[in-house]
Amino acid sequence: MPYDTLSPAPAAHRVELDGRERLIVTGVDDVDRFDENEIVMSTSAGTLIVTGESLHLGKLSLDGGELHVDGHIDSLLYEDAGRSSGGFLSRLLGG
């Protein structure tokens, strides 16, 4: 069996929200950008955008695919890679 066919399975994606103050996300591939009002991350289930106030990355482990966020969380929004219209960026850019 060739080695290139033995690629690891994608990490299981899970979102756990405790109140609106603490968020734990698993299956995180990369954090694209973050500031105190928005965190954009690539997950095994698509791009996840977290918005809120005073957002803080408490724990980030890309090796384990886990991210902890503290702060006041207002929304969680998924952007599908194959979606061509109506997404966050198209609305933002007026498309």
C-alpha positions, -999 to +999 in steps of 0.1 A: +000+000+000+015+034-010+022+058+019+005+088+002-029+070+006-024+069+043-032+105+050-047+112+084-085+116+087-097+151+092-101+161+129-136+158+143-153+191+144-171+201+176-184+235+189-191+239+226-205+272+238-208+278+275-232+307+280-219+334+257-186+338+275-166+306+266-162+288+233-143+256+226-139+245+189-122+213+178-113+203+142-095+237+137-070+236+108-059+273+109-067+307+123-069+331+094-072+363+114-084+375+148-089+407+168-110+416+199-142+416+177-138+388+152-120+355+148-120+337+114-108+301+114-107+272+089-122+241+103-129+206+090-165+217+085-157+250+067-148+285+076-161+296+110-165+333+119-169+342+155-180+378+164-183+395+197-166+418+221-133+415+241-126+382+224-094+365+236-077+333+224-073+314+256-057+283+241-047+275+206-034+241+196-032+236+159-015+203+164-045+191+183-069+212+163-084+229+194-092+266+201-106+282+232-121+316+231-131+338+260-152+370+258-187+381+249-197+360+219-224+375+196-225+351+167-211+320+150-213+318+112-201+291+089-190+299+053-189+269+030-160+268+006-183+258-023-209+285-018-207+311-045-232+337-034-247+352-003-217+347+019-202+370+044-175+384+021-199+389-008-223+408+015-194+428+029-181+437-006-216+443-020-215+413-044 
